[in-house]
């Protein structure tokens, strides 16, 4: 699985962090950082994160 966040669209609302904190975090500068190739066992959480993103900036491939 590959996670892609369109950082031009993302406004760092952080809703994804609540759904998949193992994959998405807000760094010390208040910006979203994420694991681009998380373990497949996290798929459900990542899909939930993509669903709750208010700007739909998260895409999942594979």
PDB file of N, H, CA, C and O in Angstrom:
ATOM      1  N   UNK A   1       0.846  -1.174   0.000  1.00  0.00           N
ATOM      2  CA  UNK A   1       0.000   0.000   0.000  1.00  0.00           C
ATOM      3  C   UNK A   1       0.889   1.234   0.000  1.00  0.00           C
ATOM      4  O   UNK A   1       1.893   1.295   0.710  1.00  0.00           O
ATOM      5  N   UNK A   2       0.507   2.208  -0.801  1.00  0.00           N
ATOM      6  H   UNK A   2      -0.308   2.159  -1.378  1.00  0.00           H
ATOM      7  CA  UNK A   2       1.225   3.474  -0.849  1.00  0.00           C
ATOM      8  C   UNK A   2       0.241   4.588  -0.514  1.00  0.00           C
ATOM      9  O   UNK A   2      -0.866   4.639  -1.050  1.00  0.00           O
ATOM     10  N   UNK A   3       0.662   5.480   0.381  1.00  0.00           N
ATOM     11  H   UNK A   3       1.562   5.439   0.816  1.00  0.00           H
ATOM     12  CA  UNK A   3      -0.160   6.613   0.789  1.00  0.00           C
ATOM     13  C   UNK A   3       0.415   7.868   0.143  1.00  0.00           C
ATOM     14  O   UNK A   3       1.619   8.115   0.193  1.00  0.00           O
ATOM     15  N   UNK A   4      -0.462   8.646  -0.457  1.00  0.00           N
ATOM     16  H   UNK A   4      -1.441   8.445  -0.497  1.00  0.00           H
ATOM     17  CA  UNK A   4      -0.056   9.905  -1.074  1.00  0.00           C
ATOM     18  C   UNK A   4      -0.928  11.006  -0.492  1.00  0.00           C
ATOM     19  O   UNK A   4      -2.155  10.910  -0.512  1.00  0.00           O
ATOM     20  N   UNK A   5      -0.294  12.048   0.026  1.00  0.00           N
ATOM     21  H   UNK A   5       0.702  12.125   0.042  1.00  0.00           H
ATOM     22  CA  UNK A   5      -1.021  13.211   0.501  1.00  0.00           C
ATOM     23  C   UNK A   5      -0.646  14.373  -0.403  1.00  0.00           C
ATOM     24  O   UNK A   5       0.529  14.717  -0.536  1.00  0.00           O
ATOM     25  N   UNK A   6      -1.648  14.972  -1.022  1.00  0.00           N
ATOM     26  H   UNK A   6      -2.602  14.693  -0.914  1.00  0.00           H
ATOM     27  CA  UNK A   6      -1.418  16.151  -1.855  1.00  0.00           C
ATOM     28  C   UNK A   6      -1.190  17.333  -0.905  1.00  0.00           C
ATOM     29  O   UNK A   6      -2.140  17.920  -0.388  1.00  0.00           O
ATOM     30  N   UNK A   7       0.063  17.663  -0.691  1.00  0.00           N
ATOM     31  H   UNK A   7       0.835  17.186  -1.111  1.00  0.00           H
ATOM     32  CA  UNK A   7       0.411  18.699   0.274  1.00  0.00           C
ATOM     33  C   UNK A   7       0.009  20.099  -0.200  1.00  0.00           C
ATOM     34  O   UNK A   7       0.012  21.043   0.590  1.00  0.00           O
ATOM     35  N   UNK A   8      -0.336  20.238  -1.483  1.00  0.00           N
ATOM     36  H   UNK A   8      -0.339  19.472  -2.125  1.00  0.00           H
ATOM     37  CA  UNK A   8      -0.867  21.512  -1.971  1.00  0.00           C
ATOM     38  C   UNK A   8      -2.329  21.683  -1.553  1.00  0.00           C
ATOM     39  O   UNK A   8      -2.835  22.803  -1.472  1.00  0.00           O
ATOM     40  N   UNK A   9      -2.990  20.573  -1.293  1.00  0.00           N
ATOM     41  H   UNK A   9      -2.579  19.664  -1.359  1.00  0.00           H
ATOM     42  CA  UNK A   9      -4.399  20.588  -0.882  1.00  0.00           C
ATOM     43  C   UNK A   9      -4.513  20.531   0.643  1.00  0.00           C
ATOM     44  O   UNK A   9      -5.368  21.194   1.229  1.00  0.00           O
ATOM     45  N   UNK A  10      -3.652  19.740   1.280  1.00  0.00           N
ATOM     46  H   UNK A  10      -2.958  19.202   0.804  1.00  0.00           H
ATOM     47  CA  UNK A  10      -3.689  19.547   2.734  1.00  0.00           C
ATOM     48  C   UNK A  10      -3.501  20.874   3.467  1.00  0.00           C
ATOM     49  O   UNK A  10      -2.604  21.654   3.148  1.00  0.00           O
ATOM     50  N   UNK A  11      -4.360  21.112   4.450  1.00  0.00           N
ATOM     51  H   UNK A  11      -5.089  20.478   4.709  1.00  0.00           H
ATOM     52  CA  UNK A  11      -4.260  22.321   5.275  1.00  0.00           C
ATOM     53  C   UNK A  11      -3.965  21.981   6.732  1.00  0.00           C
ATOM     54  O   UNK A  11      -4.216  22.786   7.629  1.00  0.00           O
ATOM     55  N   UNK A  12      -3.428  20.776   6.960  1.00  0.00           N
ATOM     56  H   UNK A  12      -3.224  20.122   6.231  1.00  0.00           H
ATOM     57  CA  UNK A  12      -2.979  20.351   8.292  1.00  0.00           C
ATOM     58  C   UNK A  12      -4.086  20.365   9.342  1.00  0.00           C
ATOM     59  O   UNK A  12      -3.844  20.694  10.504  1.00  0.00           O
ATOM     60  N   UNK A  13      -5.307  20.005   8.925  1.00  0.00           N
ATOM     61  H   UNK A  13      -5.504  19.738   7.982  1.00  0.00           H
ATOM     62  CA  UNK A  13      -6.401  19.919   9.896  1.00  0.00           C
ATOM     63  C   UNK A  13      -6.151  18.816  10.914  1.00  0.00           C
ATOM     64  O   UNK A  13      -6.570  18.925  12.067  1.00  0.00           O
ATOM     65  N   UNK A  14      -5.463  17.744  10.490  1.00  0.00           N
ATOM     66  H   UNK A  14      -5.123  17.655   9.554  1.00  0.00           H
ATOM     67  CA  UNK A  14      -5.065  16.683  11.404  1.00  0.00           C
ATOM     68  C   UNK A  14      -6.100  15.619  11.691  1.00  0.00           C
ATOM     69  O   UNK A  14      -5.892  14.800  12.586  1.00  0.00           O
ATOM     70  N   UNK A  15      -7.209  15.596  10.968  1.00  0.00           N
ATOM     71  H   UNK A  15      -7.378  16.261  10.241  1.00  0.00           H
ATOM     72  CA  UNK A  15      -8.217  14.567  11.202  1.00  0.00           C
ATOM     73  C   UNK A  15      -7.650  13.173  10.944  1.00  0.00           C
ATOM     74  O   UNK A  15      -8.046  12.212  11.604  1.00  0.00           O
ATOM     75  N   UNK A  16      -6.742  13.057  10.004  1.00  0.00           N
ATOM     76  H   UNK A  16      -6.421  13.838   9.467  1.00  0.00           H
ATOM     77  CA  UNK A  16      -6.118  11.775   9.694  1.00  0.00           C
ATOM     78  C   UNK A  16      -5.315  11.239  10.873  1.00  0.00           C
ATOM     79  O   UNK A  16      -5.213  10.026  11.059  1.00  0.00           O
ATOM     80  N   UNK A  17      -4.752  12.132  11.659  1.00  0.00           N
ATOM     81  H   UNK A  17      -4.835  13.117  11.508  1.00  0.00           H
ATOM     82  CA  UNK A  17      -3.945  11.733  12.815  1.00  0.00           C
ATOM     83  C   UNK A  17      -4.789  10.954  13.814  1.00  0.00           C
ATOM     84  O   UNK A  17      -4.302  10.006  14.429  1.00  0.00           O
ATOM     85  N   UNK A  18      -6.043  11.342  13.982  1.00  0.00           N
ATOM     86  H   UNK A  18      -6.439  12.113  13.482  1.00  0.00           H
ATOM     87  CA  UNK A  18      -6.931  10.656  14.918  1.00  0.00           C
ATOM     88  C   UNK A  18      -7.288   9.254  14.431  1.00  0.00           C
ATOM     89  O   UNK A  18      -7.454   8.336  15.233  1.00  0.00           O
ATOM     90  N   UNK A  19      -7.404   9.094  13.114  1.00  0.00           N
ATOM     91  H   UNK A  19      -7.268   9.840  12.462  1.00  0.00           H
ATOM     92  CA  UNK A  19      -7.774   7.795  12.544  1.00  0.00           C
ATOM     93  C   UNK A  19      -6.600   6.837  12.425  1.00  0.00           C
ATOM     94  O   UNK A  19      -6.762   5.634  12.628  1.00  0.00           O
ATOM     95  N   UNK A  20      -5.432   7.348  12.102  1.00  0.00           N
ATOM     96  H   UNK A  20      -5.301   8.325  11.938  1.00  0.00           H
ATOM     97  CA  UNK A  20      -4.264   6.491  11.873  1.00  0.00           C
ATOM     98  C   UNK A  20      -2.995   7.156  12.410  1.00  0.00           C
ATOM     99  O   UNK A  20      -2.135   7.572  11.633  1.00  0.00           O
ATOM    100  N   UNK A  21      -2.878   7.256  13.734  1.00  0.00           N
ATOM    101  H   UNK A  21      -3.576   6.918  14.365  1.00  0.00           H
ATOM    102  CA  UNK A  21      -1.707   7.931  14.306  1.00  0.00           C
ATOM    103  C   UNK A  21      -0.385   7.217  14.037  1.00  0.00           C
ATOM    104  O   UNK A  21       0.680   7.823  14.155  1.00  0.00           O
ATOM    105  N   UNK A  22      -0.446   5.926  13.674  1.00  0.00           N
ATOM    106  H   UNK A  22      -1.312   5.435  13.578  1.00  0.00           H
ATOM    107  CA  UNK A  22       0.772   5.201  13.333  1.00  0.00           C
ATOM    108  C   UNK A  22       1.334   5.658  11.991  1.00  0.00           C
ATOM    109  O   UNK A  22       2.506   5.433  11.691  1.00  0.00           O
ATOM    110  N   UNK A  23       0.488   6.304  11.186  1.00  0.00           N
ATOM    111  H   UNK A  23      -0.465   6.487  11.430  1.00  0.00           H
ATOM    112  CA  UNK A  23       0.875   6.698   9.829  1.00  0.00           C
ATOM    113  C   UNK A  23       0.996   8.211   9.689  1.00  0.00           C
ATOM    114  O   UNK A  23       1.901   8.701   9.014  1.00  0.00           O
ATOM    115  N   UNK A  24       0.097   8.948  10.317  1.00  0.00           N
ATOM    116  H   UNK A  24      -0.638   8.550  10.865  1.00  0.00           H
ATOM    117  CA  UNK A  24       0.034  10.405  10.176  1.00  0.00           C
ATOM    118  C   UNK A  24       0.347  11.084  11.508  1.00  0.00           C
ATOM    119  O   UNK A  24      -0.160  10.683  12.556  1.00  0.00           O
ATOM    120  N   UNK A  25       1.188  12.116  11.454  1.00  0.00           N
ATOM    121  H   UNK A  25       1.600  12.442  10.603  1.00  0.00           H
ATOM    122  CA  UNK A  25       1.510  12.910  12.636  1.00  0.00           C
ATOM    123  C   UNK A  25       1.592  14.382  12.238  1.00  0.00           C
ATOM    124  O   UNK A  25       1.812  14.722  11.076  1.00  0.00           O
ATOM    125  N   UNK A  26       1.409  15.236  13.231  1.00  0.00           N
ATOM    126  H   UNK A  26       1.230  14.960  14.175  1.00  0.00           H
ATOM    127  CA  UNK A  26       1.657  16.666  13.050  1.00  0.00           C
ATOM    128  C   UNK A  26       3.013  16.946  13.699  1.00  0.00           C
ATOM    129  O   UNK A  26       3.217  16.644  14.875  1.00  0.00           O
ATOM    130  N   UNK A  27       3.935  17.523  12.931  1.00  0.00           N
ATOM    131  H   UNK A  27       3.770  17.768  11.976  1.00  0.00           H
ATOM    132  CA  UNK A  27       5.286  17.746  13.456  1.00  0.00           C
ATOM    133  C   UNK A  27       5.350  18.999  14.331  1.00  0.00           C
ATOM    134  O   UNK A  27       4.343  19.676  14.536  1.00  0.00           O
ATOM    135  N   UNK A  28       6.531  19.294  14.836  1.00  0.00           N
ATOM    136  H   UNK A  28       7.349  18.744  14.669  1.00  0.00           H
ATOM    137  CA  UNK A  28       6.716  20.426  15.747  1.00  0.00           C
ATOM    138  C   UNK A  28       6.421  21.766  15.089  1.00  0.00           C
ATOM    139  O   UNK A  28       6.219  22.762  15.784  1.00  0.00           O
ATOM    140  N   UNK A  29       6.393  21.807  13.766  1.00  0.00           N
ATOM    141  H   UNK A  29       6.557  20.999  13.201  1.00  0.00           H
ATOM    142  CA  UNK A  29       6.066  23.029  13.033  1.00  0.00           C
ATOM    143  C   UNK A  29       4.589  23.118  12.673  1.00  0.00           C
ATOM    144  O   UNK A  29       4.162  24.046  11.986  1.00  0.00           O
ATOM    145  N   UNK A  30       3.805  22.134  13.146  1.00  0.00           N
ATOM    146  H   UNK A  30       4.151  21.380  13.704  1.00  0.00           H
ATOM    147  CA  UNK A  30       2.373  22.137  12.853  1.00  0.00           C
ATOM    148  C   UNK A  30       2.014  21.616  11.474  1.00  0.00           C
ATOM    149  O   UNK A  30       0.901  21.822  10.990  1.00  0.00           O
ATOM    150  N   UNK A  31       2.967  20.937  10.845  1.00  0.00           N
ATOM    151  H   UNK A  31       3.871  20.770  11.238  1.00  0.00           H
ATOM    152  CA  UNK A  31       2.747  20.410   9.491  1.00  0.00           C
ATOM    153  C   UNK A  31       2.556  18.896   9.527  1.00  0.00           C
ATOM    154  O   UNK A  31       3.135  18.202  10.362  1.00  0.00           O
ATOM    155  N   UNK A  32       1.745  18.409   8.619  1.00  0.00           N
ATOM    156  H   UNK A  32       1.274  18.973   7.941  1.00  0.00           H
ATOM    157  CA  UNK A  32       1.510  16.976   8.523  1.00  0.00           C
ATOM    158  C   UNK A  32       2.743  16.267   7.976  1.00  0.00           C
ATOM    159  O   UNK A  32       3.347  16.712   7.000  1.00  0.00           O
ATOM    160  N   UNK A  33       3.106  15.163   8.614  1.00  0.00           N
ATOM    161  H   UNK A  33       2.615  14.801   9.407  1.00  0.00           H
ATOM    162  CA  UNK A  33       4.115  14.237   8.105  1.00  0.00           C
ATOM    163  C   UNK A  33       3.477  12.853   8.133  1.00  0.00           C
ATOM    164  O   UNK A  33       2.593  12.588   8.947  1.00  0.00           O
ATOM    165  N   UNK A  34       3.927  11.972   7.244  1.00  0.00           N
ATOM    166  H   UNK A  34       4.646  12.186   6.582  1.00  0.00           H
ATOM    167  CA  UNK A  34       3.288  10.664   7.158  1.00  0.00           C
ATOM    168  C   UNK A  34       4.227   9.611   6.604  1.00  0.00           C
ATOM    169  O   UNK A  34       5.218   9.915   5.940  1.00  0.00           O
ATOM    170  N   UNK A  35       3.888   8.365   6.894  1.00  0.00           N
ATOM    171  H   UNK A  35       3.083   8.118   7.433  1.00  0.00           H
ATOM    172  CA  UNK A  35       4.610   7.201   6.388  1.00  0.00           C
ATOM    173  C   UNK A  35       4.024   6.865   5.021  1.00  0.00           C
ATOM    174  O   UNK A  35       2.847   6.518   4.920  1.00  0.00           O
ATOM    175  N   UNK A  36       4.827   6.963   3.977  1.00  0.00           N
ATOM    176  H   UNK A  36       5.783   7.245   4.058  1.00  0.00           H
ATOM    177  CA  UNK A  36       4.331   6.773   2.613  1.00  0.00           C
ATOM    178  C   UNK A  36       4.008   5.317   2.282  1.00  0.00           C
ATOM    179  O   UNK A  36       3.170   5.053   1.419  1.00  0.00           O
ATOM    180  N   UNK A  37       4.662   4.369   2.955  1.00  0.00           N
ATOM    181  H   UNK A  37       5.342   4.583   3.656  1.00  0.00           H
ATOM    182  CA  UNK A  37       4.417   2.955   2.683  1.00  0.00           C
ATOM    183  C   UNK A  37       4.198   2.190   3.988  1.00  0.00           C
ATOM    184  O   UNK A  37       5.044   1.397   4.402  1.00  0.00           O
ATOM    185  N   UNK A  38       3.059   2.435   4.628  1.00  0.00           N
ATOM    186  H   UNK A  38       2.372   3.080   4.292  1.00  0.00           H
ATOM    187  CA  UNK A  38       2.786   1.758   5.899  1.00  0.00           C
ATOM    188  C   UNK A  38       2.502   0.277   5.705  1.00  0.00           C
ATOM    189  O   UNK A  38       2.223  -0.179   4.596  1.00  0.00           O
ATOM    190  N   UNK A  39       2.578  -0.456   6.792  1.00  0.00           N
ATOM    191  H   UNK A  39       2.805  -0.086   7.693  1.00  0.00           H
ATOM    192  CA  UNK A  39       2.281  -1.880   6.765  1.00  0.00           C
ATOM    193  C   UNK A  39       0.832  -2.116   6.353  1.00  0.00           C
ATOM    194  O   UNK A  39      -0.060  -1.343   6.702  1.00  0.00           O
ATOM    195  N   UNK A  40       0.616  -3.177   5.617  1.00  0.00           N
ATOM    196  H   UNK A  40       1.341  -3.805   5.333  1.00  0.00           H
ATOM    197  CA  UNK A  40      -0.728  -3.527   5.133  1.00  0.00           C
ATOM    198  C   UNK A  40      -1.723  -3.693   6.282  1.00  0.00           C
ATOM    199  O   UNK A  40      -2.922  -3.491   6.092  1.00  0.00           O
ATOM    200  N   UNK A  41      -1.248  -4.053   7.450  1.00  0.00           N
ATOM    201  H   UNK A  41      -0.274  -4.217   7.604  1.00  0.00           H
ATOM    202  CA  UNK A  41      -2.140  -4.238   8.601  1.00  0.00           C
ATOM    203  C   UNK A  41      -2.815  -2.935   9.026  1.00  0.00           C
ATOM    204  O   UNK A  41      -3.781  -2.957   9.789  1.00  0.00           O
ATOM    205  N   UNK A  42      -2.313  -1.804   8.537  1.00  0.00           N
ATOM    206  H   UNK A  42      -1.529  -1.786   7.917  1.00  0.00           H
ATOM    207  CA  UNK A  42      -2.879  -0.504   8.873  1.00  0.00           C
ATOM    208  C   UNK A  42      -3.869   0.008   7.827  1.00  0.00           C
ATOM    209  O   UNK A  42      -4.339   1.142   7.917  1.00  0.00           O
ATOM    210  N   UNK A  43      -4.183  -0.820   6.845  1.00  0.00           N
ATOM    211  H   UNK A  43      -3.802  -1.741   6.772  1.00  0.00           H
ATOM    212  CA  UNK A  43      -5.042  -0.379   5.738  1.00  0.00           C
ATOM    213  C   UNK A  43      -6.377   0.191   6.210  1.00  0.00           C
ATOM    214  O   UNK A  43      -6.776   1.260   5.747  1.00  0.00           O
ATOM    215  N   UNK A  44      -7.066  -0.479   7.103  1.00  0.00           N
ATOM    216  H   UNK A  44      -6.742  -1.347   7.479  1.00  0.00           H
ATOM    217  CA  UNK A  44      -8.374   0.015   7.550  1.00  0.00           C
ATOM    218  C   UNK A  44      -8.262   1.407   8.161  1.00  0.00           C
ATOM    219  O   UNK A  44      -9.089   2.277   7.889  1.00  0.00           O
ATOM    220  N   UNK A  45      -7.250   1.613   8.979  1.00  0.00           N
ATOM    221  H   UNK A  45      -6.579   0.906   9.200  1.00  0.00           H
ATOM    222  CA  UNK A  45      -7.058   2.918   9.608  1.00  0.00           C
ATOM    223  C   UNK A  45      -6.720   3.986   8.572  1.00  0.00           C
ATOM    224  O   UNK A  45      -7.204   5.114   8.663  1.00  0.00           O
ATOM    225  N   UNK A  46      -5.900   3.638   7.597  1.00  0.00           N
ATOM    226  H   UNK A  46      -5.507   2.721   7.524  1.00  0.00           H
ATOM    227  CA  UNK A  46      -5.524   4.596   6.553  1.00  0.00           C
ATOM    228  C   UNK A  46      -6.729   4.931   5.683  1.00  0.00           C
ATOM    229  O   UNK A  46      -6.913   6.089   5.305  1.00  0.00           O
ATOM    230  N   UNK A  47      -7.547   3.941   5.362  1.00  0.00           N
ATOM    231  H   UNK A  47      -7.397   3.001   5.668  1.00  0.00           H
ATOM    232  CA  UNK A  47      -8.759   4.209   4.584  1.00  0.00           C
ATOM    233  C   UNK A  47      -9.708   5.124   5.351  1.00  0.00           C
ATOM    234  O   UNK A  47     -10.329   6.012   4.767  1.00  0.00           O
ATOM    235  N   UNK A  48      -9.819   4.905   6.652  1.00  0.00           N
ATOM    236  H   UNK A  48      -9.315   4.183   7.127  1.00  0.00           H
ATOM    237  CA  UNK A  48     -10.640   5.784   7.494  1.00  0.00           C
ATOM    238  C   UNK A  48     -10.077   7.205   7.485  1.00  0.00           C
ATOM    239  O   UNK A  48     -10.829   8.176   7.397  1.00  0.00           O
ATOM    240  N   UNK A  49      -8.762   7.320   7.575  1.00  0.00           N
ATOM    241  H   UNK A  49      -8.151   6.531   7.646  1.00  0.00           H
ATOM    242  CA  UNK A  49      -8.117   8.636   7.542  1.00  0.00           C
ATOM    243  C   UNK A  49      -8.414   9.357   6.228  1.00  0.00           C
ATOM    244  O   UNK A  49      -8.705  10.553   6.223  1.00  0.00           O
ATOM    245  N   UNK A  50      -8.340   8.631   5.121  1.00  0.00           N
ATOM    246  H   UNK A  50      -8.104   7.659   5.125  1.00  0.00           H
ATOM    247  CA  UNK A  50      -8.648   9.227   3.823  1.00  0.00           C
ATOM    248  C   UNK A  50     -10.098   9.683   3.771  1.00  0.00           C
ATOM    249  O   UNK A  50     -10.403  10.741   3.222  1.00  0.00           O
ATOM    250  N   UNK A  51     -10.991   8.881   4.345  1.00  0.00           N
ATOM    251  H   UNK A  51     -10.743   8.022   4.792  1.00  0.00           H
ATOM    252  CA  UNK A  51     -12.419   9.218   4.341  1.00  0.00           C
ATOM    253  C   UNK A  51     -12.715  10.467   5.161  1.00  0.00           C
ATOM    254  O   UNK A  51     -13.553  11.278   4.765  1.00  0.00           O
ATOM    255  N   UNK A  52     -12.037  10.637   6.304  1.00  0.00           N
ATOM    256  H   UNK A  52     -11.356   9.979   6.626  1.00  0.00           H
ATOM    257  CA  UNK A  52     -12.351  11.769   7.178  1.00  0.00           C
ATOM    258  C   UNK A  52     -11.612  13.050   6.810  1.00  0.00           C
ATOM    259  O   UNK A  52     -11.905  14.109   7.365  1.00  0.00           O
ATOM    260  N   UNK A  53     -10.673  12.971   5.894  1.00  0.00           N
ATOM    261  H   UNK A  53     -10.435  12.111   5.443  1.00  0.00           H
ATOM    262  CA  UNK A  53      -9.951  14.179   5.479  1.00  0.00           C
ATOM    263  C   UNK A  53     -10.946  15.188   4.896  1.00  0.00           C
ATOM    264  O   UNK A  53     -11.596  14.896   3.892  1.00  0.00           O
ATOM    265  N   UNK A  54     -11.073  16.365   5.508  1.00  0.00           N
ATOM    266  H   UNK A  54     -10.544  16.602   6.323  1.00  0.00           H
ATOM    267  CA  UNK A  54     -12.069  17.323   5.030  1.00  0.00           C
ATOM    268  C   UNK A  54     -11.789  17.847   3.623  1.00  0.00           C
ATOM    269  O   UNK A  54     -12.700  18.324   2.946  1.00  0.00           O
ATOM    270  N   UNK A  55     -10.546  17.761   3.183  1.00  0.00           N
ATOM    271  H   UNK A  55      -9.806  17.373   3.732  1.00  0.00           H
ATOM    272  CA  UNK A  55     -10.201  18.256   1.854  1.00  0.00           C
ATOM    273  C   UNK A  55      -9.924  17.134   0.857  1.00  0.00           C
ATOM    274  O   UNK A  55      -9.564  17.382  -0.294  1.00  0.00           O
ATOM    275  N   UNK A  56     -10.099  15.882   1.325  1.00  0.00           N
ATOM    276  H   UNK A  56     -10.390  15.681   2.260  1.00  0.00           H
ATOM    277  CA  UNK A  56      -9.875  14.711   0.482  1.00  0.00           C
ATOM    278  C   UNK A  56      -8.492  14.749  -0.176  1.00  0.00           C
ATOM    279  O   UNK A  56      -8.355  14.507  -1.375  1.00  0.00           O
ATOM    280  N   UNK A  57      -7.474  15.056   0.630  1.00  0.00           N
ATOM    281  H   UNK A  57      -7.585  15.253   1.604  1.00  0.00           H
ATOM    282  CA  UNK A  57      -6.104  15.182   0.138  1.00  0.00           C
ATOM    283  C   UNK A  57      -5.329  13.868   0.143  1.00  0.00           C
ATOM    284  O   UNK A  57      -4.204  13.810  -0.354  1.00  0.00           O
ATOM    285  N   UNK A  58      -5.929  12.802   0.709  1.00  0.00           N
ATOM    286  H   UNK A  58      -6.843  12.849   1.113  1.00  0.00           H
ATOM    287  CA  UNK A  58      -5.215  11.535   0.874  1.00  0.00           C
ATOM    288  C   UNK A  58      -5.682  10.535  -0.176  1.00  0.00           C
ATOM    289  O   UNK A  58      -6.879  10.316  -0.363  1.00  0.00           O
ATOM    290  N   UNK A  59      -4.708   9.932  -0.858  1.00  0.00           N
ATOM    291  H   UNK A  59      -3.736  10.110  -0.707  1.00  0.00           H
ATOM    292  CA  UNK A  59      -4.978   8.897  -1.852  1.00  0.00           C
ATOM    293  C   UNK A  59      -4.223   7.642  -1.422  1.00  0.00           C
ATOM    294  O   UNK A  59      -3.106   7.715  -0.910  1.00  0.00           O
ATOM    295  N   UNK A  60      -4.854   6.493  -1.641  1.00  0.00           N
ATOM    296  H   UNK A  60      -5.761   6.434  -2.058  1.00  0.00           H
ATOM    297  CA  UNK A  60      -4.227   5.206  -1.332  1.00  0.00           C
ATOM    298  C   UNK A  60      -4.077   4.434  -2.636  1.00  0.00           C
ATOM    299  O   UNK A  60      -5.034   4.295  -3.398  1.00  0.00           O
ATOM    300  N   UNK A  61      -2.877   3.936  -2.887  1.00  0.00           N
ATOM    301  H   UNK A  61      -2.100   4.049  -2.268  1.00  0.00           H
ATOM    302  CA  UNK A  61      -2.623   3.102  -4.067  1.00  0.00           C
ATOM    303  C   UNK A  61      -2.204   1.720  -3.610  1.00  0.00           C
ATOM    304  O   UNK A  61      -1.503   1.555  -2.612  1.00  0.00           O
ATOM    305  N   UNK A  62      -2.656   0.729  -4.371  1.00  0.00           N
ATOM    306  H   UNK A  62      -3.226   0.863  -5.181  1.00  0.00           H
ATOM    307  CA  UNK A  62      -2.244  -0.643  -4.082  1.00  0.00           C
ATOM    308  C   UNK A  62      -3.059  -1.335  -3.033  1.00  0.00           C
ATOM    309  O   UNK A  62      -2.797  -2.494  -2.713  1.00  0.00           O
TER     310      UNK A  62
END
